Amino acid sequence: MFAATYGLNVGPASPARRASPPARGGVGGRGFNRIEGVDMANVVVVGAQWGDEGKGKIVDWLSERADTIARFQGGHNAGHTLVIDGKVYKLSLLPSGIVRGGKLSVIGNGVVLDPWHLKKEIEQLRGQGVEISPKTLMIAENAPLILPIHGELDRAREEASAQGTKIGTTGRGIGPAYEDKVGRRAIRVADLADAATLETRVDRALAHHDALRRGLGMDPVDRDGLLAQLKEIAPSVLEYAAPVWKVLDAKRRAGKRILFEGAQGALLDIDFGTYPFVTSSNVIAGQAATGTGIGPGAIDFVLGIVKAYTTRVGEGPFPAELDDADGQRLGERGHEFGTVTGRKRRCGWFDAVLVRQTCATSGVNGIALTKLDVLDGFETLKICVGYDLDGERLDHLPFAADAQARCAPIYEEMPGWSQSTEGARSWAELPAEAIKYVRRVEELIQCPVALLSTSPEREDTILVTDPFED
């Protein structure tokens, strides 16, 4: 069992779980599109807030029992920090399972791939003793590439934006690369294998980009220089290229466990996030199917990662944000700085309205509640349970940007606790007030806690429901 493997303690089922056990199936569900005679357990992990929820630790923790770990969206703007046996690994593009021996890591077609960053990240991990080869890493042949011109365009647009209209992009070219994908002018991994095709694809892309660059006062793209760069980097990418959908289908039919890993958080989803202050791809659990080609019926459990409070990086609405001593304290105790950008995160109380919303849009079966220990020592805790919009109480965040900006949080107060929860591995080690806080979170978001994390160390976790075996 999972708990025995890690020396973890399985806590008692919560009242919410006893009253209404989570339905098995997530996006697909048991009994739908099942393969006769094969007992499958495929898990999707999604961030259920604005990102930075602690997905790295949870995915690494789960990847120990998975056969394959697949990234299904985003690019190298995502940051995951893994701490294993005291050794720190920082990942932004490669799946978290890459640091685990004997696992297959997959970058799906839903990811936009910067080939130069890929090479750099591989070299960095190899320098830390991680073995990476085509046997341990596969990249979808139909994954679109991020080119240097994408980053240039990304940064130029952000710099040209008036104050108050900036998106808060990382400037790494993620958005423009997705634009080229849906505009049918992207250069994909498979295109690197044929010089004639590559030139045709580059010419099509530049017909669009040069016009954009003129409008921004930028020089036209050096076509020959870009082609030379792509031809030089091609071997470093093509050695990992594979029909990922086919490989994953074979794994699934063989009864292998697949862990699907997303980047960012559901509140940054291009459709269901706080638009336009969002990322350029779908982040919710349904993207795991389209971002890898595995099909929705293959998803058995959706695990939402949720921080015990709320943070956000960059611009955009944040109803429960704290611009006071409590917000400063959360940031300092939680070490709230971005892994990739180093930017300071905005902090606030737990927003149950938003998490309930993301649990619904992603079909979350259970949550992993992280960073509970950051709340240690607060005399009083607050949870956002609704919004006041011009005198009307709302139980969801509206899509209209001006309405989002006017939403004021409605708080419910709970007593805090003075004892430390850091490193707790069983419910018995938690103060009663901390348990009450967790139970109230479950009630408000209408979803049970499957895992409870009490420190960055992977063993400091209380397991309630095993996503692979529920």
ABEGO torsion letter per residue (X at the ends): XAAAAAGBBBBBBBAAAAABBBBBGEAAEBGBGBBBGBBBBBBBBBBABAEGAGAAAAAAAAAAABABBBBABEBAABBBBBBBGGBBBBBAABBAAAABBGBBBBBBAABBBBAAAAAAAAAAAAAAGBBBBAAABBBBAABBBBBAAAAAAAAAAAAABBBGABAGBAGAGAAAAAAAAAAGABBBAAAAABAAAAAAAAAAAAAAAAAAAAAAGBBBBBAAAAAAAAAAAAAAAAAABBBAAAAAAAAAAAGBBBBBBBBEBAAABAAABBOABBBABBABAAAAAAAAGAEAAABABBBBBBBABBBBBEBEBBAABBBBAAAAAAAAAAGBBBAAAGBBBBBBBBBAAAAAAAAAAAGBABBBBBGAAAABGBABBBBBABBBBGGBBBABBBABAAAAAABBBBBBBBBBBABBABGBABAAABBAAAAAAAAAAAAAAGBBBABBBABABAABBBBABBAAAX
